[in-house]
């Protein structure tokens, strides 16, 4: 096993199978030393763990749960990246994270939700996991997912 695979084991994590695209795209592409992932939903064994808008109140996805889902999105994105570069040991830097949060109109905690992805990348890659980021609130996401995350990774 490689360094990153060992780190995943230490963290009690396993890369999931790459989710099949839900439209006309591929999960990840590489170009000039960068891997760009498509937006990844928080699929666990082929299913979304929750649907709906993130916010406080009855019928809404709690922000703490959405943070966990953003973490799963990042793990799914890493699995997609690995399919095009062969090994996550090749990653030299997490360049950018873009997180989308399907938000109730009164919800303004998108950065805290997307921290689920950012913190995971730091746990896995250490200093190389520090990145630029956007955390965007949106009206709705594909399949009514509460979160979606995409990554840009540098590799050698």
C-alpha positions in Angstrom: 0.0 0.0 0.0 1.1 3.6 -0.5 1.4 6.5 1.9 -2.1 7.8 1.3 -3.7 4.4 1.4 -1.9 3.8 4.7 -3.2 7.2 6.0 -6.7 6.3 5.0 -6.4 3.0 7.0 -5.1 5.0 10.0 -8.2 7.2 9.8 -10.5 4.3 9.5 -11.5 5.3 5.9 -11.9 3.5 2.7 -12.2 4.9 -0.8 -15.7 4.0 -2.1 -16.5 2.8 -5.6 -16.8 5.7 -8.0 -20.5 6.7 -8.4 -21.8 6.4 -11.9 -22.5 9.8 -13.5 -26.1 11.0 -13.3 -25.8 12.9 -16.6 -23.4 13.4 -19.6 -20.0 13.8 -17.9 -17.1 11.8 -16.5 -16.2 11.7 -12.8 -12.7 13.2 -13.2 -10.3 14.4 -15.9 -6.6 15.2 -15.8 -4.8 18.0 -17.7 -1.3 19.4 -17.3 -0.7 18.0 -13.9 -4.1 18.8 -12.5 -7.1 16.6 -11.8 -10.5 18.1 -11.9 -13.3 16.2 -10.4 -16.9 16.6 -11.3 -19.2 17.6 -8.5 -19.6 14.6 -6.2 -22.7 13.9 -4.2 -22.5 12.1 -0.8 -23.4 8.7 -2.1 -22.9 5.8 0.3 -23.2 2.4 -1.4 -25.1 4.0 -4.2 -27.6 5.9 -2.2 -27.9 9.4 -0.8 -28.0 9.4 3.1 -30.4 12.3 3.1 -32.1 14.7 0.7 -33.4 18.3 1.1 -32.2 21.7 2.1 -29.8 22.4 4.9 -30.9 24.6 7.8 -32.4 24.8 11.2 -35.9 23.5 11.8 -38.3 20.7 11.1 -37.9 19.0 7.8 -34.4 20.5 7.1 -31.1 18.7 7.0 -29.1 19.8 10.1 -25.8 21.5 9.4 -23.8 18.9 11.4 -25.2 16.1 9.3 -24.5 18.1 6.1 -20.9 18.6 7.3 -20.6 14.8 7.4 -22.1 14.6 4.0 -19.5 17.1 2.6 -16.8 14.8 4.1 -18.3 11.9 2.1 -18.4 14.0 -1.0 -14.7 14.7 -0.7 -14.0 11.0 -0.2 -16.0 10.3 -3.3 -14.1 12.9 -5.2 -10.8 11.4 -4.2 -12.0 8.0 -5.4 -12.8 9.6 -8.8 -9.4 11.3 -8.9 -7.6 8.1 -8.2 -9.3 6.5 -11.3 -7.5 8.9 -13.6 -4.1 9.2 -11.9 -3.7 5.6 -10.5 -2.7 6.5 -7.0 -3.4 9.3 -4.5 0.2 9.1 -3.6 0.8 11.2 -6.8 -1.2 14.1 -5.3 1.2 16.9 -4.4 -1.4 19.5 -3.4 -5.1 20.1 -3.0 -5.5 23.2 -5.0 -9.2 24.1 -4.8 -12.4 22.9 -3.2 -15.8 24.1 -4.3 -18.7 23.1 -2.1 -22.3 23.7 -2.9 -24.9 23.6 -0.1 -28.6 23.3 -0.9 -29.7 25.9 1.6 -32.9 27.0 3.3 -33.2 30.8 2.5 -32.3 31.7 6.1 -29.3 29.4 6.3 -25.9 31.2 6.2 -23.6 28.4 7.5 -22.3 27.1 4.2 -18.6 27.5 5.2 -19.1 25.3 8.3 -20.7 22.6 6.1 -18.0 22.6 3.6 -15.4 22.4 6.4 -16.4 18.7 6.4 -14.6 18.3 3.1 -11.7 20.7 3.9 -10.9 19.1 7.3 -10.9 15.6 5.7 -8.4 16.7 3.1 -6.2 18.2 5.8 -6.4 14.9 7.8 -5.4 12.9 4.7 -2.8 15.1 3.0 -1.4 17.3 5.9 0.0 20.6 4.7 -0.5 19.6 1.1 -4.3 19.4 1.9 -4.5 23.2 2.5 -6.4 24.8 -0.3 -8.3 27.7 -1.8 -12.1 27.2 -1.4 -15.6 28.4 -2.2 -18.7 27.5 -0.2 -21.8 28.4 -2.1 -25.4 28.3 -1.0 -27.8 27.1 -3.8 -31.5 26.6 -4.2 -31.3 22.9 -5.2 -28.8 20.3 -6.2 -29.0 17.2 -8.4 -31.3 14.4 -6.9 -32.2 16.9 -4.1 -28.8 16.2 -2.5 -28.0 18.5 0.5 -24.3 19.0 -0.6 -22.0 18.6 -3.6 -18.2 19.0 -3.6 -15.7 19.2 -6.4 -11.9 19.2 -6.2 -8.9 20.4 -8.1 -5.7 18.4 -7.2 -2.1 18.9 -8.4 -0.2 15.7 -9.0 3.2 14.6 -10.2 
